[in-house]
């Protein structure tokens, strides 16, 4: 029996976040292939740099709804 996308989403909402992340990673890799070593190193470097900026207070996070509101204002919606 095949599951619908909605059934899969409903089921995975009950799973721990790390298990869902693993599933998403596996699906992404299966569909798009993995990163080459150079790209993976660049992504890791960027993530570590961003994390350090947040930890030090050099950068701050902006809630998604605020970003969306700014975008809507810019594009006139």
PDB file with SEQRES, HELIX, SHEET and CRYST1 records, atoms N, CA, C and O in Angstrom:
SEQRES   1 A   77  UNK UNK UNK UNK UNK UNK UNK UNK UNK UNK UNK UNK UNK          
SEQRES   2 A   77  UNK UNK UNK UNK UNK UNK UNK UNK UNK UNK UNK UNK UNK          
SEQRES   3 A   77  UNK UNK UNK UNK UNK UNK UNK UNK UNK UNK UNK UNK UNK          
SEQRES   4 A   77  UNK UNK UNK UNK UNK UNK UNK UNK UNK UNK UNK UNK UNK          
SEQRES   5 A   77  UNK UNK UNK UNK UNK UNK UNK UNK UNK UNK UNK UNK UNK          
SEQRES   6 A   77  UNK UNK UNK UNK UNK UNK UNK UNK UNK UNK UNK UNK              
HELIX    1 AA1 UNK A    5  UNK A   12  1                                   8    
HELIX    2 AA2 UNK A   17  UNK A   32  1                                  16    
HELIX    3 AA3 UNK A   37  UNK A   56  1                                  20    
HELIX    4 AA4 UNK A   64  UNK A   75  1                                  12    
CRYST1    1.000    1.000    1.000  90.00  90.00  90.00 P 1           1          
ATOM      1  N   UNK A   1       0.838  -1.180   0.000  1.00  0.00           N  
ATOM      2  CA  UNK A   1       0.000   0.000   0.000  1.00  0.00           C  
ATOM      3  C   UNK A   1       0.886   1.247   0.000  1.00  0.00           C  
ATOM      4  O   UNK A   1       1.808   1.365   0.807  1.00  0.00           O  
ATOM      5  N   UNK A   2       0.599   2.161  -0.901  1.00  0.00           N  
ATOM      6  CA  UNK A   2       1.340   3.416  -0.976  1.00  0.00           C  
ATOM      7  C   UNK A   2       0.745   4.432  -0.011  1.00  0.00           C  
ATOM      8  O   UNK A   2      -0.466   4.471   0.209  1.00  0.00           O  
ATOM      9  N   UNK A   3       1.616   5.247   0.556  1.00  0.00           N  
ATOM     10  CA  UNK A   3       1.171   6.321   1.438  1.00  0.00           C  
ATOM     11  C   UNK A   3       1.073   7.620   0.649  1.00  0.00           C  
ATOM     12  O   UNK A   3       1.844   7.847  -0.284  1.00  0.00           O  
ATOM     13  N   UNK A   4       0.132   8.462   1.023  1.00  0.00           N  
ATOM     14  CA  UNK A   4       0.057   9.783   0.413  1.00  0.00           C  
ATOM     15  C   UNK A   4       1.076  10.686   1.103  1.00  0.00           C  
ATOM     16  O   UNK A   4       1.571  10.375   2.186  1.00  0.00           O  
ATOM     17  N   UNK A   5       1.376  11.791   0.464  1.00  0.00           N  
ATOM     18  CA  UNK A   5       2.296  12.756   1.065  1.00  0.00           C  
ATOM     19  C   UNK A   5       1.733  13.221   2.411  1.00  0.00           C  
ATOM     20  O   UNK A   5       2.473  13.338   3.387  1.00  0.00           O  
ATOM     21  N   UNK A   6       0.446  13.482   2.461  1.00  0.00           N  
ATOM     22  CA  UNK A   6      -0.179  13.944   3.708  1.00  0.00           C  
ATOM     23  C   UNK A   6      -0.034  12.896   4.814  1.00  0.00           C  
ATOM     24  O   UNK A   6       0.212  13.251   5.967  1.00  0.00           O  
ATOM     25  N   UNK A   7      -0.182  11.621   4.483  1.00  0.00           N  
ATOM     26  CA  UNK A   7      -0.002  10.563   5.479  1.00  0.00           C  
ATOM     27  C   UNK A   7       1.442  10.523   5.989  1.00  0.00           C  
ATOM     28  O   UNK A   7       1.683  10.320   7.179  1.00  0.00           O  
ATOM     29  N   UNK A   8       2.379  10.716   5.091  1.00  0.00           N  
ATOM     30  CA  UNK A   8       3.792  10.716   5.484  1.00  0.00           C  
ATOM     31  C   UNK A   8       4.078  11.899   6.411  1.00  0.00           C  
ATOM     32  O   UNK A   8       4.746  11.747   7.434  1.00  0.00           O  
ATOM     33  N   UNK A   9       3.567  13.074   6.046  1.00  0.00           N  
ATOM     34  CA  UNK A   9       3.774  14.264   6.876  1.00  0.00           C  
ATOM     35  C   UNK A   9       3.153  14.064   8.256  1.00  0.00           C  
ATOM     36  O   UNK A   9       3.775  14.379   9.270  1.00  0.00           O  
ATOM     37  N   UNK A  10       1.945  13.551   8.295  1.00  0.00           N  
ATOM     38  CA  UNK A  10       1.274  13.302   9.577  1.00  0.00           C  
ATOM     39  C   UNK A  10       2.085  12.340  10.434  1.00  0.00           C  
ATOM     40  O   UNK A  10       2.268  12.569  11.629  1.00  0.00           O  
ATOM     41  N   UNK A  11       2.565  11.279   9.831  1.00  0.00           N  
ATOM     42  CA  UNK A  11       3.357  10.287  10.567  1.00  0.00           C  
ATOM     43  C   UNK A  11       4.666  10.885  11.080  1.00  0.00           C  
ATOM     44  O   UNK A  11       5.035  10.682  12.237  1.00  0.00           O  
ATOM     45  N   UNK A  12       5.366  11.621  10.216  1.00  0.00           N  
ATOM     46  CA  UNK A  12       6.679  12.119  10.615  1.00  0.00           C  
ATOM     47  C   UNK A  12       6.607  13.231  11.650  1.00  0.00           C  
ATOM     48  O   UNK A  12       7.606  13.508  12.313  1.00  0.00           O  
ATOM     49  N   UNK A  13       5.469  13.869  11.808  1.00  0.00           N  
ATOM     50  CA  UNK A  13       5.309  14.885  12.863  1.00  0.00           C  
ATOM     51  C   UNK A  13       5.459  14.266  14.255  1.00  0.00           C  
ATOM     52  O   UNK A  13       5.740  14.967  15.226  1.00  0.00           O  
ATOM     53  N   UNK A  14       5.275  12.978  14.340  1.00  0.00           N  
ATOM     54  CA  UNK A  14       5.388  12.282  15.623  1.00  0.00           C  
ATOM     55  C   UNK A  14       6.812  11.796  15.883  1.00  0.00           C  
ATOM     56  O   UNK A  14       7.102  11.318  16.980  1.00  0.00           O  
ATOM     57  N   UNK A  15       7.689  11.904  14.918  1.00  0.00           N  
ATOM     58  CA  UNK A  15       9.057  11.399  15.034  1.00  0.00           C  
ATOM     59  C   UNK A  15       9.966  12.443  15.678  1.00  0.00           C  
ATOM     60  O   UNK A  15       9.684  13.640  15.616  1.00  0.00           O  
ATOM     61  N   UNK A  16      11.057  11.989  16.297  1.00  0.00           N  
ATOM     62  CA  UNK A  16      12.051  12.943  16.810  1.00  0.00           C  
ATOM     63  C   UNK A  16      12.680  13.730  15.659  1.00  0.00           C  
ATOM     64  O   UNK A  16      12.795  13.229  14.541  1.00  0.00           O  
ATOM     65  N   UNK A  17      13.083  14.961  15.948  1.00  0.00           N  
ATOM     66  CA  UNK A  17      13.627  15.845  14.920  1.00  0.00           C  
ATOM     67  C   UNK A  17      14.845  15.252  14.220  1.00  0.00           C  
ATOM     68  O   UNK A  17      15.003  15.423  13.012  1.00  0.00           O  
ATOM     69  N   UNK A  18      15.710  14.553  14.965  1.00  0.00           N  
ATOM     70  CA  UNK A  18      16.915  14.005  14.332  1.00  0.00           C  
ATOM     71  C   UNK A  18      16.580  12.898  13.343  1.00  0.00           C  
ATOM     72  O   UNK A  18      17.288  12.723  12.351  1.00  0.00           O  
ATOM     73  N   UNK A  19      15.520  12.155  13.595  1.00  0.00           N  
ATOM     74  CA  UNK A  19      15.108  11.091  12.676  1.00  0.00           C  
ATOM     75  C   UNK A  19      14.532  11.704  11.402  1.00  0.00           C  
ATOM     76  O   UNK A  19      14.799  11.222  10.302  1.00  0.00           O  
ATOM     77  N   UNK A  20      13.744  12.763  11.550  1.00  0.00           N  
ATOM     78  CA  UNK A  20      13.188  13.459  10.384  1.00  0.00           C  
ATOM     79  C   UNK A  20      14.320  14.068   9.559  1.00  0.00           C  
ATOM     80  O   UNK A  20      14.307  13.990   8.331  1.00  0.00           O  
ATOM     81  N   UNK A  21      15.297  14.673  10.230  1.00  0.00           N  
ATOM     82  CA  UNK A  21      16.438  15.264   9.519  1.00  0.00           C  
ATOM     83  C   UNK A  21      17.190  14.196   8.733  1.00  0.00           C  
ATOM     84  O   UNK A  21      17.598  14.435   7.596  1.00  0.00           O  
ATOM     85  N   UNK A  22      17.375  13.027   9.328  1.00  0.00           N  
ATOM     86  CA  UNK A  22      18.048  11.931   8.627  1.00  0.00           C  
ATOM     87  C   UNK A  22      17.252  11.509   7.394  1.00  0.00           C  
ATOM     88  O   UNK A  22      17.832  11.273   6.334  1.00  0.00           O  
ATOM     89  N   UNK A  23      15.940  11.413   7.524  1.00  0.00           N  
ATOM     90  CA  UNK A  23      15.093  11.050   6.387  1.00  0.00           C  
ATOM     91  C   UNK A  23      15.208  12.078   5.264  1.00  0.00           C  
ATOM     92  O   UNK A  23      15.348  11.716   4.096  1.00  0.00           O  
ATOM     93  N   UNK A  24      15.150  13.353   5.620  1.00  0.00           N  
ATOM     94  CA  UNK A  24      15.261  14.415   4.612  1.00  0.00           C  
ATOM     95  C   UNK A  24      16.621  14.350   3.922  1.00  0.00           C  
ATOM     96  O   UNK A  24      16.708  14.480   2.702  1.00  0.00           O  
ATOM     97  N   UNK A  25      17.670  14.149   4.697  1.00  0.00           N  
ATOM     98  CA  UNK A  25      19.010  14.023   4.110  1.00  0.00           C  
ATOM     99  C   UNK A  25      19.076  12.865   3.126  1.00  0.00           C  
ATOM    100  O   UNK A  25      19.624  13.001   2.032  1.00  0.00           O  
ATOM    101  N   UNK A  26      18.517  11.732   3.515  1.00  0.00           N  
ATOM    102  CA  UNK A  26      18.553  10.555   2.635  1.00  0.00           C  
ATOM    103  C   UNK A  26      17.783  10.790   1.342  1.00  0.00           C  
ATOM    104  O   UNK A  26      18.242  10.415   0.263  1.00  0.00           O  
ATOM    105  N   UNK A  27      16.623  11.406   1.451  1.00  0.00           N  
ATOM    106  CA  UNK A  27      15.820  11.685   0.252  1.00  0.00           C  
ATOM    107  C   UNK A  27      16.553  12.670  -0.649  1.00  0.00           C  
ATOM    108  O   UNK A  27      16.612  12.481  -1.864  1.00  0.00           O  
ATOM    109  N   UNK A  28      17.107  13.715  -0.056  1.00  0.00           N  
ATOM    110  CA  UNK A  28      17.834  14.722  -0.830  1.00  0.00           C  
ATOM    111  C   UNK A  28      19.019  14.104  -1.552  1.00  0.00           C  
ATOM    112  O   UNK A  28      19.232  14.363  -2.736  1.00  0.00           O  
ATOM    113  N   UNK A  29      19.790  13.289  -0.845  1.00  0.00           N  
ATOM    114  CA  UNK A  29      20.938  12.632  -1.474  1.00  0.00           C  
ATOM    115  C   UNK A  29      20.507  11.695  -2.591  1.00  0.00           C  
ATOM    116  O   UNK A  29      21.158  11.628  -3.634  1.00  0.00           O  
ATOM    117  N   UNK A  30      19.422  10.977  -2.382  1.00  0.00           N  
ATOM    118  CA  UNK A  30      18.944  10.042  -3.397  1.00  0.00           C  
ATOM    119  C   UNK A  30      18.490  10.780  -4.654  1.00  0.00           C  
ATOM    120  O   UNK A  30      18.691  10.297  -5.768  1.00  0.00           O  
ATOM    121  N   UNK A  31      17.876  11.955  -4.472  1.00  0.00           N  
ATOM    122  CA  UNK A  31      17.357  12.712  -5.612  1.00  0.00           C  
ATOM    123  C   UNK A  31      18.407  13.575  -6.299  1.00  0.00           C  
ATOM    124  O   UNK A  31      18.372  13.759  -7.516  1.00  0.00           O  
ATOM    125  N   UNK A  32      19.342  14.104  -5.509  1.00  0.00           N  
ATOM    126  CA  UNK A  32      20.254  15.112  -6.049  1.00  0.00           C  
ATOM    127  C   UNK A  32      21.731  14.760  -5.908  1.00  0.00           C  
ATOM    128  O   UNK A  32      22.596  15.517  -6.348  1.00  0.00           O  
ATOM    129  N   UNK A  33      22.015  13.643  -5.311  1.00  0.00           N  
ATOM    130  CA  UNK A  33      23.410  13.270  -5.108  1.00  0.00           C  
ATOM    131  C   UNK A  33      24.027  14.048  -3.965  1.00  0.00           C  
ATOM    132  O   UNK A  33      23.449  15.016  -3.470  1.00  0.00           O  
ATOM    133  N   UNK A  34      25.171  13.629  -3.564  1.00  0.00           N  
ATOM    134  CA  UNK A  34      25.853  14.272  -2.443  1.00  0.00           C  
ATOM    135  C   UNK A  34      26.701  15.438  -2.894  1.00  0.00           C  
ATOM    136  O   UNK A  34      26.892  15.671  -4.088  1.00  0.00           O  
ATOM    137  N   UNK A  35      27.202  16.159  -1.922  1.00  0.00           N  
ATOM    138  CA  UNK A  35      28.117  17.251  -2.211  1.00  0.00           C  
ATOM    139  C   UNK A  35      29.501  16.685  -2.430  1.00  0.00           C  
ATOM    140  O   UNK A  35      29.883  15.696  -1.805  1.00  0.00           O  
ATOM    141  N   UNK A  36      30.248  17.308  -3.312  1.00  0.00           N  
ATOM    142  CA  UNK A  36      31.635  16.897  -3.435  1.00  0.00           C  
ATOM    143  C   UNK A  36      32.384  17.429  -2.215  1.00  0.00           C  
ATOM    144  O   UNK A  36      31.860  18.273  -1.489  1.00  0.00           O  
ATOM    145  N   UNK A  37      33.566  16.957  -1.991  1.00  0.00           N  
ATOM    146  CA  UNK A  37      34.326  17.301  -0.782  1.00  0.00           C  
ATOM    147  C   UNK A  37      34.553  18.808  -0.669  1.00  0.00           C  
ATOM    148  O   UNK A  37      34.489  19.360   0.430  1.00  0.00           O  
ATOM    149  N   UNK A  38      34.815  19.471  -1.780  1.00  0.00           N  
ATOM    150  CA  UNK A  38      35.070  20.915  -1.759  1.00  0.00           C  
ATOM    151  C   UNK A  38      33.823  21.688  -1.327  1.00  0.00           C  
ATOM    152  O   UNK A  38      33.904  22.593  -0.498  1.00  0.00           O  
ATOM    153  N   UNK A  39      32.688  21.330  -1.887  1.00  0.00           N  
ATOM    154  CA  UNK A  39      31.446  22.015  -1.516  1.00  0.00           C  
ATOM    155  C   UNK A  39      31.055  21.709  -0.077  1.00  0.00           C  
ATOM    156  O   UNK A  39      30.606  22.596   0.648  1.00  0.00           O  
ATOM    157  N   UNK A  40      31.222  20.478   0.332  1.00  0.00           N  
ATOM    158  CA  UNK A  40      30.888  20.116   1.710  1.00  0.00           C  
ATOM    159  C   UNK A  40      31.757  20.902   2.689  1.00  0.00           C  
ATOM    160  O   UNK A  40      31.261  21.367   3.715  1.00  0.00           O  
ATOM    161  N   UNK A  41      33.039  21.056   2.385  1.00  0.00           N  
ATOM    162  CA  UNK A  41      33.938  21.830   3.249  1.00  0.00           C  
ATOM    163  C   UNK A  41      33.506  23.295   3.288  1.00  0.00           C  
ATOM    164  O   UNK A  41      33.548  23.925   4.345  1.00  0.00           O  
ATOM    165  N   UNK A  42      33.094  23.837   2.147  1.00  0.00           N  
ATOM    166  CA  UNK A  42      32.658  25.231   2.095  1.00  0.00           C  
ATOM    167  C   UNK A  42      31.393  25.440   2.919  1.00  0.00           C  
ATOM    168  O   UNK A  42      31.283  26.431   3.641  1.00  0.00           O  
ATOM    169  N   UNK A  43      30.435  24.514   2.820  1.00  0.00           N  
ATOM    170  CA  UNK A  43      29.206  24.609   3.613  1.00  0.00           C  
ATOM    171  C   UNK A  43      29.512  24.493   5.094  1.00  0.00           C  
ATOM    172  O   UNK A  43      28.944  25.225   5.904  1.00  0.00           O  
ATOM    173  N   UNK A  44      30.399  23.587   5.456  1.00  0.00           N  
ATOM    174  CA  UNK A  44      30.768  23.424   6.865  1.00  0.00           C  
ATOM    175  C   UNK A  44      31.412  24.696   7.385  1.00  0.00           C  
ATOM    176  O   UNK A  44      31.085  25.156   8.479  1.00  0.00           O  
ATOM    177  N   UNK A  45      32.325  25.266   6.613  1.00  0.00           N  
ATOM    178  CA  UNK A  45      32.992  26.511   7.009  1.00  0.00           C  
ATOM    179  C   UNK A  45      31.984  27.637   7.199  1.00  0.00           C  
ATOM    180  O   UNK A  45      32.058  28.387   8.172  1.00  0.00           O  
ATOM    181  N   UNK A  46      31.044  27.751   6.269  1.00  0.00           N  
ATOM    182  CA  UNK A  46      30.036  28.805   6.364  1.00  0.00           C  
ATOM    183  C   UNK A  46      29.148  28.611   7.593  1.00  0.00           C  
ATOM    184  O   UNK A  46      28.830  29.576   8.289  1.00  0.00           O  
ATOM    185  N   UNK A  47      28.755  27.384   7.857  1.00  0.00           N  
ATOM    186  CA  UNK A  47      27.906  27.103   9.021  1.00  0.00           C  
ATOM    187  C   UNK A  47      28.639  27.399  10.327  1.00  0.00           C  
ATOM    188  O   UNK A  47      28.061  27.981  11.245  1.00  0.00           O  
ATOM    189  N   UNK A  48      29.890  27.005  10.413  1.00  0.00           N  
ATOM    190  CA  UNK A  48      30.671  27.263  11.622  1.00  0.00           C  
ATOM    191  C   UNK A  48      30.899  28.763  11.827  1.00  0.00           C  
ATOM    192  O   UNK A  48      30.830  29.259  12.951  1.00  0.00           O  
ATOM    193  N   UNK A  49      31.171  29.484  10.728  1.00  0.00           N  
ATOM    194  CA  UNK A  49      31.366  30.925  10.811  1.00  0.00           C  
ATOM    195  C   UNK A  49      30.078  31.608  11.280  1.00  0.00           C  
ATOM    196  O   UNK A  49      30.110  32.479  12.148  1.00  0.00           O  
ATOM    197  N   UNK A  50      28.963  31.208  10.704  1.00  0.00           N  
ATOM    198  CA  UNK A  50      27.665  31.804  11.071  1.00  0.00           C  
ATOM    199  C   UNK A  50      27.338  31.502  12.527  1.00  0.00           C  
ATOM    200  O   UNK A  50      26.855  32.375  13.247  1.00  0.00           O  
ATOM    201  N   UNK A  51      27.593  30.287  12.961  1.00  0.00           N  
ATOM    202  CA  UNK A  51      27.341  29.914  14.343  1.00  0.00           C  
ATOM    203  C   UNK A  51      28.180  30.754  15.299  1.00  0.00           C  
ATOM    204  O   UNK A  51      27.682  31.204  16.331  1.00  0.00           O  
ATOM    205  N   UNK A  52      29.443  30.965  14.963  1.00  0.00           N  
ATOM    206  CA  UNK A  52      30.329  31.774  15.796  1.00  0.00           C  
ATOM    207  C   UNK A  52      29.842  33.226  15.842  1.00  0.00           C  
ATOM    208  O   UNK A  52      29.888  33.857  16.898  1.00  0.00           O  
ATOM    209  N   UNK A  53      29.378  33.760  14.710  1.00  0.00           N  
ATOM    210  CA  UNK A  53      28.849  35.124  14.677  1.00  0.00           C  
ATOM    211  C   UNK A  53      27.630  35.267  15.576  1.00  0.00           C  
ATOM    212  O   UNK A  53      27.478  36.274  16.267  1.00  0.00           O  
ATOM    213  N   UNK A  54      26.766  34.264  15.569  1.00  0.00           N  
ATOM    214  CA  UNK A  54      25.584  34.295  16.430  1.00  0.00           C  
ATOM    215  C   UNK A  54      25.982  34.188  17.899  1.00  0.00           C  
ATOM    216  O   UNK A  54      25.465  34.921  18.742  1.00  0.00           O  
ATOM    217  N   UNK A  55      26.896  33.278  18.199  1.00  0.00           N  
ATOM    218  CA  UNK A  55      27.343  33.081  19.580  1.00  0.00           C  
ATOM    219  C   UNK A  55      28.000  34.334  20.147  1.00  0.00           C  
ATOM    220  O   UNK A  55      27.823  34.649  21.323  1.00  0.00           O  
ATOM    221  N   UNK A  56      28.757  35.049  19.320  1.00  0.00           N  
ATOM    222  CA  UNK A  56      29.488  36.237  19.783  1.00  0.00           C  
ATOM    223  C   UNK A  56      28.608  37.483  19.833  1.00  0.00           C  
ATOM    224  O   UNK A  56      29.001  38.493  20.417  1.00  0.00           O  
ATOM    225  N   UNK A  57      27.433  37.423  19.233  1.00  0.00           N  
ATOM    226  CA  UNK A  57      26.561  38.587  19.182  1.00  0.00           C  
ATOM    227  C   UNK A  57      26.832  39.479  17.982  1.00  0.00           C  
ATOM    228  O   UNK A  57      26.165  40.499  17.806  1.00  0.00           O  
ATOM    229  N   UNK A  58      27.800  39.110  17.160  1.00  0.00           N  
ATOM    230  CA  UNK A  58      28.114  39.887  15.955  1.00  0.00           C  
ATOM    231  C   UNK A  58      26.935  39.878  14.976  1.00  0.00           C  
ATOM    232  O   UNK A  58      26.726  40.839  14.236  1.00  0.00           O  
ATOM    233  N   UNK A  59      26.186  38.804  14.982  1.00  0.00           N  
ATOM    234  CA  UNK A  59      25.011  38.667  14.123  1.00  0.00           C  
ATOM    235  C   UNK A  59      23.823  38.251  14.978  1.00  0.00           C  
ATOM    236  O   UNK A  59      23.997  37.677  16.053  1.00  0.00           O  
ATOM    237  N   UNK A  60      22.627  38.538  14.506  1.00  0.00           N  
ATOM    238  CA  UNK A  60      21.406  38.130  15.197  1.00  0.00           C  
ATOM    239  C   UNK A  60      20.468  37.451  14.207  1.00  0.00           C  
ATOM    240  O   UNK A  60      20.587  37.619  12.993  1.00  0.00           O  
ATOM    241  N   UNK A  61      19.554  36.697  14.746  1.00  0.00           N  
ATOM    242  CA  UNK A  61      18.547  36.037  13.920  1.00  0.00           C  
ATOM    243  C   UNK A  61      17.340  36.941  13.771  1.00  0.00           C  
ATOM    244  O   UNK A  61      17.007  37.700  14.681  1.00  0.00           O  
ATOM    245  N   UNK A  62      16.689  36.860  12.628  1.00  0.00           N  
ATOM    246  CA  UNK A  62      15.461  37.597  12.372  1.00  0.00           C  
ATOM    247  C   UNK A  62      14.352  36.581  12.146  1.00  0.00           C  
ATOM    248  O   UNK A  62      14.487  35.699  11.298  1.00  0.00           O  
ATOM    249  N   UNK A  63      13.248  36.693  12.898  1.00  0.00           N  
ATOM    250  CA  UNK A  63      12.146  35.745  12.714  1.00  0.00           C  
ATOM    251  C   UNK A  63      11.626  35.756  11.277  1.00  0.00           C  
ATOM    252  O   UNK A  63      11.603  36.796  10.619  1.00  0.00           O  
ATOM    253  N   UNK A  64      11.219  34.606  10.815  1.00  0.00           N  
ATOM    254  CA  UNK A  64      10.748  34.453   9.444  1.00  0.00           C  
ATOM    255  C   UNK A  64       9.604  35.370   9.080  1.00  0.00           C  
ATOM    256  O   UNK A  64       9.553  35.889   7.965  1.00  0.00           O  
ATOM    257  N   UNK A  65       8.669  35.579  10.022  1.00  0.00           N  
ATOM    258  CA  UNK A  65       7.523  36.443   9.710  1.00  0.00           C  
ATOM    259  C   UNK A  65       7.961  37.891   9.479  1.00  0.00           C  
ATOM    260  O   UNK A  65       7.339  38.613   8.699  1.00  0.00           O  
ATOM    261  N   UNK A  66       9.043  38.320  10.165  1.00  0.00           N  
ATOM    262  CA  UNK A  66       9.565  39.669   9.929  1.00  0.00           C  
ATOM    263  C   UNK A  66      10.219  39.773   8.556  1.00  0.00           C  
ATOM    264  O   UNK A  66      10.042  40.767   7.851  1.00  0.00           O  
ATOM    265  N   UNK A  67      10.957  38.766   8.188  1.00  0.00           N  
ATOM    266  CA  UNK A  67      11.590  38.754   6.863  1.00  0.00           C  
ATOM    267  C   UNK A  67      10.517  38.780   5.785  1.00  0.00           C  
ATOM    268  O   UNK A  67      10.618  39.540   4.822  1.00  0.00           O  
ATOM    269  N   UNK A  68       9.488  37.950   5.944  1.00  0.00           N  
ATOM    270  CA  UNK A  68       8.399  37.915   4.958  1.00  0.00           C  
ATOM    271  C   UNK A  68       7.717  39.264   4.852  1.00  0.00           C  
ATOM    272  O   UNK A  68       7.403  39.708   3.748  1.00  0.00           O  
ATOM    273  N   UNK A  69       7.480  39.931   5.982  1.00  0.00           N  
ATOM    274  CA  UNK A  69       6.841  41.247   5.960  1.00  0.00           C  
ATOM    275  C   UNK A  69       7.710  42.259   5.211  1.00  0.00           C  
ATOM    276  O   UNK A  69       7.192  43.070   4.442  1.00  0.00           O  
ATOM    277  N   UNK A  70       9.023  42.218   5.430  1.00  0.00           N  
ATOM    278  CA  UNK A  70       9.926  43.125   4.723  1.00  0.00           C  
ATOM    279  C   UNK A  70       9.886  42.877   3.217  1.00  0.00           C  
ATOM    280  O   UNK A  70       9.868  43.818   2.424  1.00  0.00           O  
ATOM    281  N   UNK A  71       9.873  41.610   2.838  1.00  0.00           N  
ATOM    282  CA  UNK A  71       9.834  41.261   1.411  1.00  0.00           C  
ATOM    283  C   UNK A  71       8.530  41.749   0.788  1.00  0.00           C  
ATOM    284  O   UNK A  71       8.535  42.340  -0.292  1.00  0.00           O  
ATOM    285  N   UNK A  72       7.394  41.497   1.484  1.00  0.00           N  
ATOM    286  CA  UNK A  72       6.105  41.960   0.963  1.00  0.00           C  
ATOM    287  C   UNK A  72       6.089  43.481   0.785  1.00  0.00           C  
ATOM    288  O   UNK A  72       5.529  43.990  -0.186  1.00  0.00           O  
ATOM    289  N   UNK A  73       6.710  44.207   1.732  1.00  0.00           N  
ATOM    290  CA  UNK A  73       6.768  45.656   1.634  1.00  0.00           C  
ATOM    291  C   UNK A  73       7.588  46.087   0.417  1.00  0.00           C  
ATOM    292  O   UNK A  73       7.206  47.009  -0.303  1.00  0.00           O  
ATOM    293  N   UNK A  74       8.709  45.414   0.198  1.00  0.00           N  
ATOM    294  CA  UNK A  74       9.592  45.753  -0.926  1.00  0.00           C  
ATOM    295  C   UNK A  74       8.891  45.501  -2.266  1.00  0.00           C  
ATOM    296  O   UNK A  74       8.988  46.313  -3.187  1.00  0.00           O  
ATOM    297  N   UNK A  75       8.189  44.372  -2.364  1.00  0.00           N  
ATOM    298  CA  UNK A  75       7.554  44.042  -3.652  1.00  0.00           C  
ATOM    299  C   UNK A  75       6.145  44.611  -3.761  1.00  0.00           C  
ATOM    300  O   UNK A  75       5.470  44.416  -4.772  1.00  0.00           O  
ATOM    301  N   UNK A  76       5.698  45.318  -2.718  1.00  0.00           N  
ATOM    302  CA  UNK A  76       4.393  45.997  -2.780  1.00  0.00           C  
ATOM    303  C   UNK A  76       3.200  45.107  -2.613  1.00  0.00           C  
ATOM    304  O   UNK A  76       2.169  45.328  -3.247  1.00  0.00           O  
ATOM    305  N   UNK A  77       3.315  44.102  -1.772  1.00  0.00           N  
ATOM    306  CA  UNK A  77       2.155  43.221  -1.530  1.00  0.00           C  
ATOM    307  C   UNK A  77       1.718  43.298  -0.108  1.00  0.00           C  
ATOM    308  O   UNK A  77       0.761  42.629   0.281  1.00  0.00           O  
TER     309      UNK A  77                                                      
END                                                                             
